[in-house]
Amino acid sequence: MHLVYPAVLAALLFCTGIYGVLARRNAILVLMSVELMLNAVNLNLVAFDVWLSRTAEEKLHSGQALTLFAIAIAAAEIGIGLAIVLAVYRGRGTSDIDKLRDTAEGHETDGPDGSGGSDSTGGSGPGGSDSEGTEPPAAEKAEATA
């Protein structure tokens, strides 16, 4: 088999992973795309190792050893990454990367226009109710968007 076939497949996998990182908003899908890129690198390592072992008559297989280390590191990375994503999801209620970035900067993006949906002072806010918390928050959001 030629070296071109696994190299082209690895390039396609890597490009798919880059697209997933750049286009996706969900943190878990971004982690899956990073894993796809790591697998493309592993495929290249094994393909070039096989090609070099045929041409240089070496039996060291250093590319395959590097691939095993990369798989072990990727497994640890995805375990820690998923734990972080789950902790953030439990704390903030979303795994959308844009919303997480906005809340980290101190902005509220509850409404469609980027403004907060309720007033934190407890007085009459944009909904116009002076009942000081007797209305549920979902009803206040519905009034604010109407």
C-alpha positions as CSV (number, residue, x, y, z in Angstrom):
1,M,0.0,0.0,0.0
2,H,1.2,3.5,-0.8
3,L,1.8,6.1,1.8
4,V,-0.6,8.5,0.0
5,Y,-3.8,6.6,1.1
6,P,-3.4,6.9,4.9
7,A,-1.9,10.4,4.6
8,V,-4.9,11.6,2.6
9,L,-7.3,9.9,5.1
10,A,-5.5,11.5,8.0
11,A,-5.6,14.9,6.3
12,L,-9.4,14.5,5.8
13,L,-9.9,13.4,9.4
14,F,-7.8,16.4,10.6
15,C,-9.7,18.9,8.5
16,T,-13.0,17.4,9.8
17,G,-11.7,17.9,13.3
18,I,-10.7,21.5,12.7
19,Y,-14.1,22.2,11.2
20,G,-15.7,20.7,14.3
21,V,-13.6,22.8,16.7
22,L,-14.3,26.0,14.8
23,A,-18.0,25.5,14.0
24,R,-19.4,23.7,17.0
25,R,-20.8,25.5,20.1
26,N,-21.2,22.5,22.4
27,A,-18.2,21.7,24.5
28,I,-18.5,17.9,24.2
29,L,-18.6,18.1,20.4
30,V,-15.5,20.3,20.5
31,L,-13.7,17.7,22.6
32,M,-14.8,15.0,20.2
33,S,-13.4,17.0,17.3
34,V,-10.1,17.4,19.2
35,E,-10.0,13.6,19.6
36,L,-10.6,13.3,15.9
37,M,-7.6,15.4,15.2
38,L,-5.4,13.4,17.6
39,N,-6.5,10.2,15.8
40,A,-5.5,11.7,12.5
41,V,-2.0,12.4,13.9
42,N,-1.9,8.8,15.3
43,L,-2.7,7.5,11.8
44,N,0.1,9.5,10.3
45,L,2.5,8.3,12.9
46,V,1.7,4.6,12.2
47,A,1.7,5.1,8.4
48,F,5.1,6.9,8.4
49,D,6.5,4.3,10.8
50,V,5.5,1.5,8.5
51,W,6.8,3.3,5.5
52,L,10.2,4.1,7.2
53,S,10.6,0.6,8.5
54,R,10.2,-0.8,4.9
55,T,12.7,1.7,3.4
56,A,15.3,1.8,6.2
57,E,15.0,-1.9,7.3
58,E,14.5,-0.8,10.9
59,K,12.6,-2.8,13.4
60,L,12.4,-0.2,16.1
61,H,8.8,1.0,15.4
62,S,9.1,4.3,17.2
63,G,6.0,5.7,15.4
64,Q,3.9,3.0,16.9
65,A,5.3,3.5,20.4
66,L,4.6,7.3,20.1
67,T,1.1,6.4,19.0
68,L,0.5,4.3,22.1
69,F,1.7,7.2,24.3
70,A,-0.5,9.6,22.3
71,I,-3.5,7.3,22.9
72,A,-2.8,7.1,26.6
73,I,-2.5,10.9,26.9
74,A,-5.6,11.4,24.8
75,A,-7.6,9.1,27.1
76,A,-6.5,11.0,30.1
77,E,-7.2,14.3,28.4
78,I,-10.7,13.3,27.5
79,G,-11.5,12.0,31.0
80,I,-10.4,15.3,32.6
81,G,-12.1,17.4,29.9
82,L,-15.4,15.6,30.3
83,A,-15.2,16.0,34.1
84,I,-14.6,19.8,33.6
85,V,-17.5,20.0,31.1
86,L,-19.9,18.2,33.4
87,A,-18.9,20.3,36.4
88,V,-19.4,23.5,34.4
89,Y,-22.8,22.2,33.1
90,R,-23.9,21.5,36.6
91,G,-22.8,24.9,37.8
92,R,-24.1,27.0,34.9
93,G,-26.7,24.9,33.3
94,T,-25.3,25.0,29.8
95,S,-22.4,23.6,27.8
96,D,-22.6,26.2,25.0
97,I,-19.1,27.7,24.7
98,D,-20.4,31.2,23.7
99,K,-22.7,31.5,26.7
100,L,-19.9,30.2,29.0
101,R,-17.6,32.9,27.7
102,D,-20.2,35.6,28.1
103,T,-21.0,34.6,31.7
104,A,-17.3,34.5,32.5
105,E,-17.0,38.1,31.3
106,G,-19.9,39.1,33.5
107,H,-22.5,39.6,30.7
108,E,-26.0,38.2,30.9
109,T,-27.5,36.9,27.6
110,D,-31.0,35.8,28.7
111,G,-32.8,37.8,26.1
112,P,-32.5,37.6,22.4
113,D,-31.0,41.1,22.2
114,G,-28.3,40.2,24.7
115,S,-29.8,42.1,27.6
116,G,-30.8,40.5,30.9
117,G,-34.4,39.5,31.3
118,S,-35.1,40.6,34.8
119,D,-34.1,43.4,37.2
120,S,-32.0,42.3,40.2
121,T,-33.2,45.1,42.5
122,G,-36.6,43.6,43.1
123,G,-38.5,46.7,42.2
124,S,-40.4,47.4,39.1
125,G,-38.3,46.1,36.2
126,P,-38.9,45.9,32.5
127,G,-41.9,43.6,33.1
128,G,-43.7,46.3,35.1
129,S,-44.6,44.1,38.2
130,D,-44.2,45.5,41.7
131,S,-45.1,42.2,43.4
132,E,-41.5,41.7,44.6
133,G,-40.9,38.1,43.7
134,T,-44.4,36.6,43.8
135,E,-44.3,35.9,40.1
136,P,-42.1,33.0,38.9
137,P,-39.0,33.9,36.9
138,A,-40.3,32.2,33.7
139,A,-43.4,34.4,33.7
140,E,-41.2,37.5,34.0
141,K,-39.1,36.4,31.1
142,A,-42.2,35.8,29.0
143,E,-43.5,39.3,29.9
144,A,-40.1,40.9,29.1
145,T,-39.9,39.3,25.7
146,A,-43.5,40.0,24.7
